Amino acid sequence: MYEGEVNTSRISSTTKPLLRIRYLRRETLSRVASQFALGLLKVMLIDLLNEWVSSTETLRSQQLILNGSVILATDVGLKRQENQDRVAALRTASSKDGRPSFVCLAVSDGMGGMQAGGECASLTIAALFASLLQPSDRGIQDRLKEATAFANQAVYQKWKGKGGATLSAIIVDQRGDTHTSNVGDSRIYVATSDKTNTRRVTVDDSLEEAFGGQGRELVQFMGIGSSLLPRIDALPTSIDSIFLTSDGAHYFDKQVLEQLMLRADHPVRASERIVALARWLGGPDNASVAAVKLSDVVQLMRDAPASFPTIWSGASQLQICTDTDRSLPTNQAAPAAAPESTPEEPRDYRKRGASKRKINIRKKDPGAKQLEIDITTDEGDDENHR
């Protein structure tokens, strides 16, 4: 049923292929064997995505994706030596059986004072996306809830509650249905299409906000185990701009933050200003923002269906394509907006070219009942990366 080997060394430009798997088509397997094969591939996908997310960590990065409708930005700040924030986006392929495709944005902040905060944040993103990439007939709200629980368990199984991360995630499908998931003190803000109102739609899982007590200590986080109760909510159709922020991007006056969101002509510009202001005010913590203009990304999903899933971080992208795709489509990012002025560059600033990785899935021959998955990595410039 399964043959192959997994190379668990870190992804690098010399690792080609990283992973090769051969497995029988699902319909040729018994129900038990089929579930075992899918579970095995899910675990391998988590390992791959975790390696990729970890390898794309940078002190500062910013990327526009999906025709400029989404921005992913992160900044280590001026006080920290390590960036433990992770920011990423997933777009799924259009389904031939009529299931709607969707886009998911996520921000995860590794918890200070616990073990391996950055690693926990990477695994949170990896497991969340690995779950969402699995075939499912369930609605996107249920899938987001299931993926959040799955990511929590993945982090718990590795660190047994001694390491953790926050999670803020939104999922929107091509019909415009939008749902949120939140754990910890990362936040989700929304603005209406008429730019008359902005508000926070999440509650921090802290003693102060969750229970009306005192203190910012978190009472739950990704990796806490079976006691997790994530907040999963639906957003109204009047919402057009969404901002996901780590605590380093929303620590300043909330009225200032709201004005930045309302007065900018686009969520991309607002996000640039939020990250820049967090830095200008001293940059005490890592600051990350993922923002989307919903109407634009929904229209893009309707007008230009994706032929394969793609994942982006602030500095890189991972593409999953079939062998029938003779060439990969051109990047869909709009030209980056002019950057806001910021204070001096952080110490140890690592300038890195954006990287692309591809997963190719092919039949060995037209009559074969086997599929072959090749995962390769390429390094190079990316026009979407700054």
HELIX and SHEET records of a PDB file:
HELIX    1   1 ARG A   26  THR A   28  5                                   3    
HELIX    2   2 ARG A   31  SER A   55  1                                  25    
HELIX    3   3 GLY A  117  LEU A  132  1                                  16    
HELIX    4   4 ILE A  140  TRP A  159  1                                  20    
HELIX    5   5 LEU A  207  PHE A  211  1                                   5    
HELIX    6   6 ASP A  247  ALA A  249  5                                   3    
HELIX    7   7 LYS A  254  ARG A  263  1                                  10    
HELIX    8   8 PRO A  267  TRP A  280  1                                  14    
HELIX    9   9 LEU A  294  ASP A  303  1                                  10    
SHEET    1   A11 TYR A   2  VAL A   6  0                                        
SHEET    2   A11 LEU A  19  LEU A  24 -1                                        
SHEET    3   A11 GLN A 370  GLU A 379 -1                                        
SHEET    4   A11 SER A 355  LYS A 363 -1                                        
SHEET    5   A11 SER A 316  THR A 322  1                                        
SHEET    6   A11 THR A 310  SER A 313 -1                                        
SHEET    7   A11 ASP A  85  ARG A  91 -1                                        
SHEET    8   A11 PHE A 102  ASP A 109 -1                                        
SHEET    9   A11 LEU A 167  ASP A 173 -1                                        
SHEET   10   A11 THR A 178  VAL A 183 -1                                        
SHEET   11   A11 ARG A 231  ALA A 234 -1                                        
SHEET    1   B 6 ARG A  60  ILE A  65  0                                        
SHEET    2   B 6 VAL A  70  ASP A  75 -1                                        
SHEET    3   B 6 ALA A 287  LYS A 293 -1                                        
SHEET    4   B 6 ILE A 239  THR A 245 -1                                        
SHEET    5   B 6 ARG A 187  THR A 192 -1                                        
SHEET    6   B 6 THR A 198  ARG A 200 -1                                        
END                                                                             
